[in-house]
Amino acid sequence: MNVLQSLRAIHEVKGTMKLRPLSDRVIVKQSEAETKTASGIVLPDSAKEKPTKGKVISVGPGKVDEKGKHQSLNVKAGDTVYYGKYSGTDIEVESEKFVILRESDILGILE
């Protein structure tokens, strides 16, 4: 994915958001936390778990190898991914919640 595609994916989220990941980092928009259990019990805010699923908004250019070339990432903007509960750094940009994490923190891609 090139830089132009990454920037377009960012702008789809929020018209003027200006956030670009570096190296092998990925920006993921978190899914909403579950508000009910499977049996229909409504969960209070204190019992809600941090989401571990989200949509990739933008990816960095990749790590630089010994020869100075960027190694491309296996994920791309638009992929729905699962990541570790305590992975990455939670951020908020223009009242939208995102997680910045390394590609190695991604557990899988939902197909």
N, C-alpha and C positions, 0 to 999 in steps of 0.2 A: 504494500500500500504506500502510495506516495504522500507527500505532505499536503497536497491540495485535497486529496480524498479525506484525509484526517480532519482538515479544517472544515470541510463540508459537513462531515458527521458531527462535529462539535456544534456547528451553527444550527443543525436540525433540532438539537435539544433546546436551546434557548438562543434566540436571534443574535445576541452579541457576546456570548460567553467567549472569553479569550483565555483558554487554558490548554497547554500543549504538553504532553508527557515527554520525558527525556529517556534516552537509553532504552532499556527493555521494560519500561513501565507502561501500564495500561490504565486508562480512565474508564471506570465502570459506573453506570447509573444504577443505584441499588433498587431492587424491587421493594414494594411496600411490605411492611411487616404484617404477618397474619393477625387478623383481629378476632378470629374464631377458631376453635378447635374443629377437628373433623366431625365431632358429635354435636357441634352447634353451641358450645359454651363460649361466651364472649370473654375475651382476655383483657384485663386491665393493662394500662400502659406499662406498669412495673413488671408484668409477666411476659411481655412481648420479647421475642428473641431477635437479635440482630439478623437482618437478612443475609443469606449467603449465596444469593443468586442475583444476577443483574445483566444489563445489556452493555456491551462494549461500545463506548462512545468514540474513543480515539486510542491509537497505539503509537508508541515511540518508534524511532527508526531502527531500534535493535542494538544489541551489544556490539562493541567494536572488537574484532579479533586481532590476533598478533600482526596481521598484515595491513591493518587499518580499515578493513571492510566491515560494513554493518551486516550482522547476521539477522535476517528477517524473522519476524515473529510468526507463530503458528495461529494467532488469533487476528481477527480483523474487525473493523467497526461494523456493528450490527449483530455480531455473534452474541448469543445468550450463554453466559458462563456461570459455573459454580466455583466458589473460592472458599478458603478456610474462614471459620468464624472470627478468628483473631488476626486475619491477614490484612495487610495494607494500612493505609491511613485514611480515616474518614475526613472529608472536607465538605464544605457547603459553599456553593457559588451561586449567587443570585437566588437564594432560598431553595435551591435544588441540592439534594444530597448525592454525593459521589464518593467513590473509593478509588484511591490511586494505589495500585499494587504492581508487583513485578510479575512477569509472565509465569515465572516458576511457582507463584502462589495460586495460580489458577489450577483447579483440580480437574475440570473437564468442560467441554463445549456441548451444549444441548443441540441436537440436530433434529 
